[in-house]
Amino acid sequence: MRIFGKHVFPGQIILFASGVLFLASTTYDVHRSIKNNQTPPTQDQLKALEDYLKSVRRSP
């Protein structure tokens, strides 16, 4: 197959596409994490976290 006048193997296309997909998914995940961490936790979330930590510390 020729792209821009150069011979390109199908494996190279698959490798390039998987690299682009990996980069896009990583970028999306980082953006989502930053967006979710911009809002402070609610009182209910803090209470649930404290309850969870207490239950984990109690069990030997």
Rosetta blueprint (number, residue, H / E / L):
1 M L
2 R E
3 I E
4 F L
5 G L
6 K E
7 H E
8 V L
9 F L
10 P H
11 G H
12 Q H
13 I H
14 I H
15 L H
16 F H
17 A H
18 S H
19 G H
20 V H
21 L H
22 F H
23 L H
24 A H
25 S H
26 T H
27 T H
28 Y H
29 D H
30 V H
31 H H
32 R H
33 S H
34 I H
35 K H
36 N H
37 N L
38 Q L
39 T L
40 P L
41 P L
42 T L
43 Q H
44 D H
45 Q H
46 L H
47 K H
48 A H
49 L H
50 E H
51 D H
52 Y H
53 L H
54 K H
55 S H
56 V H
57 R H
58 R H
59 S L
60 P L
